[in-house]
Amino acid sequence: MSLRSDAAALHPELVALRRDLHRAPEIGLELPRTQEKVLGALDGLGLEIALGERLTSVTAVLRGGGGPGGTVLLRGDMDALPVTEASGEEFSSEVAGAMHACGHDLHTAGLVGAARLLAARRDELRGDVVFMFQPGEEGCDGAGAMLDEGVLTASGRPVDAAFGLHVSASRTARGRFTCRPGPLMAASDAVEVRVLGAGGHGSAPEQSRDPIPAACEMVSALQTRMTRGFGAFEPAVLTVGSFHAGTRRNVIPDDAVFEATVRSFDPEVRERIRAEVIRVCEGIAAAHGLDVEVRYEAEYPLTVNHDEGHEFVAGTVREVFGEERFTLLPQPMTGSEDFSRVLAKVPGAFVFLGASRSADPDTAPDNHSPRAAFDDSVLADGATLLAELACRRLTVLAA
């Protein structure tokens, strides 16, 4: 039987696992219940299991019996987001303020499926497979932590190729795989700005140093600088997603704090944005007679698919699922990924899979929305692709 037919037989179990994970989301680097569920799903497969020290990761190694060869890594992230679910799913999150709004529950269940498919064929595998179950993708750099703890040498030798898959709640038709060579996803940086003033009574602002107007001016000025300081062919995004100041309407606070995310595709542009953000905030603070603290931190690097890795993914999708199931992504996405750290060290590719519940994915709520709804009918195909990529790549490496 083919991997695809075997995955179809596994599908009900994968759906059950995904919905169990969805009901009990965990955030960040510490996912003890999720780790326990993954370990239970892998039990009996004869894998060599290692748990993370700084995070609740699971690294599982499958030893192939088909002769000496290389090592392929497959990755699935496991963490949720601090979002209150409003999807209406009957298996919605039972944890207040947490939701699998980015589909990582599908990634985890799909990687478990790939592990089960490949374990059943261990005697045919021409090398080893490393399954990377990763916490903390959402802003916690779980991939970086797992690299520090040796996931790329978990089999006893360096990984030769790496592949990851991400589902999309919108824009991509259900069941459609999309990928592109070269830059795929943006680099990301984090900005925190604290404007320091002197609080007082709201009726007498002249007796205080009000940080709120200055902070608001900074937000507006930063948006303007992105359109006036950078050319149309220097794509970059700055979004202020958090702004906090004060306790009530008649009290001028001591400080105001806002946070932003910055996405870019060029190292030189990335550095210029950093300098501009600091310059703008310091200049406006000085004009208001205030102090400001700007914390600008580099997060994830640019996600770059290796050309050969992309072609390998595209060819595999077309052969296994049909030409119509693959679409070349026309341009990079401004989202970011810490799988970028893996691809910076190992040849491979990252691929997207449409999983929208809507008949019109162009109008469906996107990943990270409290109304994001993912169709788990794609689970078997996601698991199939990961398993096929590992099998086929090991055969190439052994040739």
N, C-alpha and C positions, 0 to 999 in steps of 0.2 A: 504493500500500500504506500501511497505518496505521503509526504509530510502534510500536504494540504488536507487530505482525507482524514489523516489521523488527528489533525488539529480540529477538524469539524466534530469528530467524536468527543474531543476534550472540551468543546465549547461550553456546554452547560456548567461544567465545574469551574471554568474560568470566569463565567458570568457570576456564579455564586460567590467566588472569591472577590471579584471586583466590587460587588454590591456590599459584601461584608466590610471591605476596606472603606467603602464610601460612607457607610454609616458611622464609622469610628475614625475620623481623620485626626492626624497628629501633625504638628507644625515644627519646623526647625530641624535640628540635628539629633534630637532625642525622640525617637519613635518606638518605644518599647513594645506597645501592643502590635504595631505594624510588623516589627521585626519578628515577634512571636508567630504571627500569622504566616509570614514568609517561611520561616523555619519549618512550621508544620506542613506547609504545602510542598516543601522540598524533601521532607522526610522520606526515607526509603529509596531515594534515587541514586545512592552511592556516590554522592558528591563530597569533596573535601571542603569543609565549611570553616571560614574564619570570620570572627565578629570584630567590629571596630572597637578601638580603645577610646577615641575622642568623640565618637558618634556611634549611633546604633545601626551601623551598616552591616550588610551581609555580603561576603565574597565567597562564591561557590565555584569550585574548579571541577570540571568533568574531564576525566582522562580518557582519551580516545584509544581504542584498541586496534585501529587499522594501520598501525605502523608509525614510525617517527614522523613528525611534521612540525608545523608551527603552532602558534597560539592565537586565538581570536577572542576578543572581548566583546560582550554584549551588555548594554547598560539599560537599566530602568530606574527612574527616580521615584521616591516613595512619599514625599512630604506633601502636605496640604497647605492651604492659605488661610490667613485670618479674615475670613469672609463669612458672613451669615447667609446660609443657603436660602434661596427663594426659587429654586428650579421647579418645585412641585413634584419631584420624583417620589414614588412611594417608599424608596429606600434612602431618603434624604438624610443628611448628617444628623446624628443624635448628640453632637457635641456643640454647645453654644459657641458661636463666634469662630467656627472652623469649618472649612469645606474643601473638598477636592474639586476646586474650581478650575484647575488646569489639566485635569485628566491623568494625574500621576497614578491614580488607582488603576486605570487601564494599563498604564506602562508596567506597573508591578505585576498585575495578573498576566499580561502578555509575556513578560520575561519568564515568569513561572511556567507558562505554557511552552515557551521555547526550551526551557530546561528539561521539561518532561518529554518533549518530542525528541530531543537530542540524546537524552539518557537511554531512551528505548533503542537508539541506533549507535550506541557507543562503540560497538565492535567495527562499525564502518568508518568511524571518524579518523581522519589522517592527522591527528594532533589533538590539542586540548582546547577547551572552551572555558573562559572565565566569565561568570555571571556577576555583574556589578549592580547590586541592589543599594541604591544611594539615598540617604536622607539629605535634607538641607539644600535642595537646588534653588529654592526660592529665596535668594539673597543671602544665604549662609555659606556658600562655597563648599558644599559637601563634597564635590568632586575633588577640589583641592586638598581637602582633608584625607580623602581616600587615596589620592596619589601619594601624599606624604606617608601614609601607612603601608604603601607598597602594593596597591592593587594591580599595577602594571607588571609586577613580577610575581604575582600570586601563584603562578604555575611552576615557578622555579626558573623561568627564563622570561626574557622580555616579550611582551605582547607584540605580535606582528601586524595586526589589523584590528580596528575597533569600529563598531556600528551602534547607533542609537536611533530610537524612533520616538516621535512625539505626535500625539493626536491633536486635532483642531476641532473646536466646537462650531466654527463658522468659516466662511469664505471658500473652503474646499469641499467639494461634493463628497458625500459619504462613500467610503470605500476607495477613494482615489488617493494614490500615493503621489507626492510631489517632492522634488529635490532639485538641486542645481550645483554645478561645479563652482569652486572658488568661494568667495565670501557669501555666507548664507544668513548669518545673524550678526547683529551689531555688537560692538564692545559696549560695556555699560560702566558708568561711574555713579557714585552716590554723593550728594551734596547736602550738608546741614548748615544752615545759617542762623546764628543767634544774634539778634540785635539787642544791645544792652543800653537801657535808658535809666530813668529814675521815676518811680511810680508816684501817684498822687491822686487827688480828687478830680473826678471827671468834669466838675464845674469850673475848674481853674487850671486848664492845661498849660497855661503860660508859667505856672509854678513847678511844672514837672518837665521831664524830658521823655516825651511820648515815643515809644519804639514802634507802635503799630503803623502810623503813616509812612515811616521810613521803610519798614518791611514790605508794605504794600507797593511802594514805589520800586523797591528792588525787584519784586516779582514781575511787575510790568516792564521794567527796564531790561531784565534778562530775556524776556520774550522778544523784545524789540531787537536786542543785540543778535539773537539767533537769525533774524531775517535781514539785518543790516550789516552785521559783522562777518557773515559767512555767505559765500556764493551759492547760487542755485545748484551747482554741480559739486558741492561739498555737503552731502546729506548729513544732517545731524538733528537730534530732537532733544529738547529740554522741557521737562514737564514737572511742575510743582504739584505734588500730590498730598502734601500735608502742611497745614498752617495752624499754629496754636498761639493764642495770646489772651491774657486776661482771665478774670473770674466772674465779673458782672459788669453791667453797662455803665455804672458810674464810678468805676475804679480804673485809673490808668496803671497798667502793669509795669513792672521793672524791665521785662524783656518780652520779645516776640521771637518765635522760632518757626522756620519753615524748612521743608525738606524737598529735594528734587532728584529726579533721575535724569541722567544724560546718556544718550545713545549716539554712537558715531561709527564710521567705517574706515577712517584714515588716522594713523597715529599722529601725524602732524596737526590735523584738525582737532583731534582729541586734546592735545596739549594746549592749543590755542584757546579752546573752550574753557579749560581750567583757568588759564590766565585771565580771560575775560570775566568769568564769574567772580573771581576774587577782586579784580579791579573795579567792577561795577558796584559790588556790595560795599567795598571800602570807601569808594568815592561818595556814594549816597549817604553812608553813615557819617562821613566827615562833614558833608553839607548840612546835615541836621544836628551836628554837634553831639553825635552819639558814637559809641564804640560798637564793633562788630567782630564776631568770631566766625570764620568760615572753615568748615571741615570738608575737604574735597578728597574722596577716596576712590581709587581705581578698583573696580569690582572684577568683571569678567572680560577676558580678551575677545577679540573678534572670532566668531565661529567660522572656520574655513574648511570646506569639503575638499579633499584631495581629488583632483580630476579623475584619476583612475578609480578611486573609491566611488565617486558619483556614477561613473559609467557602469561599474559593477552592480550598484544598486539598481540603476535604471534597466540594465539588461536582465537582471534577475526578476524584477517585477514584470517586465514584458513577457518573459518566458513562462513564468509560473501563473500569472493572473490574466495576461492578455495585454495587447498594445494599448487598449482603451483605458486601462487602469493606471497608466502613468502619465503625469503631466510635468513638463519642465517648468520650474518656478522661474518667472521672467525676471525677477529682481530680488535682492536680499530683503530680509525682514528686519524691522527695527527692534524686535524682541531680542533678548540675550539668553545665553545658555552657558552653564559651567562645564558642559561636555566639551566646550571649546578647549579646555585645558587638556583633555585627553587627545583631541585631534591635533593639538599643537605638538604632541610628542609621538603620536602613532598614526600611520596612514589609515584612512577610513572615510566614513561619511555619516551624516545625520539626515534622516528622512522624515517627512510629515505624512500623516494618514488622516484623511477626512473622517470625522466621527460625529458630524452634526445630526441632531435629532430632527432638525427642521427640513422641510422639503425645499426651502429656499435658504441655503447657507449664507448667502450674501446679506441677509437681514437678520440672521440668528444672533443671539447674544454671544460675545466672544469669550475666549479663555479669560479667566480671572473675574468674570461677571458673576454676581450671585445667582443669576438666572441661566448660567451656562449649563447646557444639557448635552451629555455625550451618549452616543448610541453604542452600547456594548456589543452590537451585532458584528462589529469589526474586530473583535478580540481574536478570533481564530485566524484571521488573515494577518494580523499584526504578529502573532506568535509564529505563524508559518514563515513570514518574510525573515524574521530574525534567525530562525533555525536554518532556513535555506542559505542565508548569507554566510553563516558559520560553516555549514557543510561544504559549500562551494569554495569558500575562501581557503579552507584547510586543504582541499584537494589541489587548488592552484599552488599553495605554498609547498606542498609535498612533491610537486611535479619536478 
